[in-house]
Amino acid sequence: MKNVAATINDVSSAVVAVIKSLIVAFVFANILYSTGIDPISGIVSLVDTFLNGGLLGLLALLVFASFIK
């Protein structure tokens, strides 16, 4: 059972690392070239959702932050 949990943890951390890398790549590509994707406004919209959500937004932000090591 430990082996299965470790494997799932490794796979999920690899997927998160790939997603983070893609976000960084899109941000830099958007700075250098005019792309059709605007990740900066997406990040601003996500933060704005947390800030305007009141107590539920704060709780969602805490849950989201707990996933980050």
N, C-alpha and C positions, 0 to 999 in steps of 0.2 A: 504494500500500500504506500510505503514511503517513496518507492521508486516511481509510482504513477504520479504522486503529488509533485515530486521533483521534476518530472518530465513536463507536466502541465505548467509548472512555474517557469521552467526554462523556455517553453514555447511562447507563453504569454509575454514574458519579458523581451523575447526576440521580436515579437510582433509590435510591441510598444516602441522598441528601439527603431524599427523600420519606419513606423508612423512618424516618430519625432524627426528622423532624418529627412523624410519627405516634406514635412512642414518647413524645416529649415531650408531645404533646397528650393521649395516654392517661394519662400520669402526672398531669398537671394536672387532667384530668377526674376521675380517681380520687380526687384530694385534695379537689376541690370537691364532687363528687356521688358517691353510692354506685353504682358501675357493676358489671357482672358480670365485668369483665376486671380482673385485678390484675397490671399490668406490673411493679410493684416486686418482687413475689415471683419473677417470671420472671427478672429481672435478678439477684436474689440467688441463685437456683438456678443460673444460668449461671456466676457467679463461684465458687460453691461447687463446681461440677463441675470447674472449672480447678484449684481449690485441693486437692481431694481426688484428683486424677488422677495425682499423683506426677510423674515425669519426662515422661510423655506429656501430662499436663495443662499442664505448663510449656511444652513444645514447641508445643502447640495454642494456648496464650496468646500465644506469640511470633509464630506465624504470623498469628493474629488481629490482633495489635497492628501487624504490618508493613503491613496494609492501611490503617491509619489514617495520614493525612498530618499 
